[in-house]
């Protein structure tokens, strides 16, 4: 193993993304500043948006797909009475009714927000990172190509009206992965009959990751990254079982494991857990089946990932 590989960081780094830059550009800057060989974010934020952007580093990139299914929370500042092609302040004005916006009262807005709560079919913005036929939607839009977008089911758990000063209002939204707050705001404008666009958008939580543990990109260096790094086991938040040194190779080679020896005693079939070394380094993400253990993902860098955060669970010793 080279010295550069030994010095790689392995874990999740929560970045407080600044406005005006893409999520991909943030990852690129992290790679450059930290000399990271592997890095990737767990969910795109619009260039306009700020806030929580979890970035997987090193071996943790193998776990990224299990960190992208979590719910999100956003704070948004909205201007009523204006529609744009991007549904936000950066787009071209294509409509809206400022007079109607001035006549909207708080009760009407709150009723419209309630109507948008729950599961509904949402049409994503044409200016977005969704891929269609191998190309990003925003690329198709800028090329002037017509696209027929299908609605997608999203879930809005909570919308709170936090400020009401027309034409500006502010909301807090708790929603499922895949929800576009820009589209939600567009739909709000349609319901109010006046149009609406986002002026500011800030993601305050993505799953278990919050602003409280986020590192502003401007302060990113190797020391700050180490101080803010979240170990993969903590990021996943799954039960863990310690594997004896003599059994580690069986895990890394993907051999069949006995559930009686290697699975947490109270785990139900279908649930996932982690296999770790005695030094609390991650070996693999596993799933329990009635008669076997499936190794969902083996982390070949397990020996350098570092300690498991929190409790190991009922079985704290080496499986026998």
HUWOBEL-V439324 format. One line per field, one symbol per residue. phi: phi as a letter, one per 30 degrees, with the letter a starting at -180 (. if undefined). psi: psi as a letter, one per 40 degrees, with the letter a starting at -180 (. if undefined). A space follows every 50 residues. Layout:
phi=???
psi=???
This chain:
phi=.dddddddcblccdcddddibdddddddddeddciddbaadcldceeddb jdbdbdchddddcedccccddbbbcbcbcdjbcbdcibddcddbljbedd ddcdcddddddddddcdjcbdcdddddaddcbiibdeddddddiddbcdd dbdbbcdabcdcabbedcbbbcbcbdejdcdedededdddddibiabdcb bbdcabiddbddcdceedcdbddddddcdcdeddddicebbdcdedcddd dddiddcdedcccedcddejdcaccbdddicdcacbbdcebaccddaccd cedcdjdddiddjecccdeb
psi=hiddddeihhahhhhghiieiidddddddddddefhdhiiiehhhiddii ahghhhibdedeeddeeeeiiihihhhihiehhideeaeeihheaigddd ddehiddddddddddeiahihhhiidgiehhhfeiiddddddeehhhhhi iihihhdhhhhehhghehiiihhhiiiehhdddddddddddefeiiihdi hhheihbehiddeihhddehiddddddehhidddddfiiihhhideeddd ddefihihdddeihdehiheiiiihiidefihdihihhideihhgdhhhe fdeedaihiaidadgeahh.
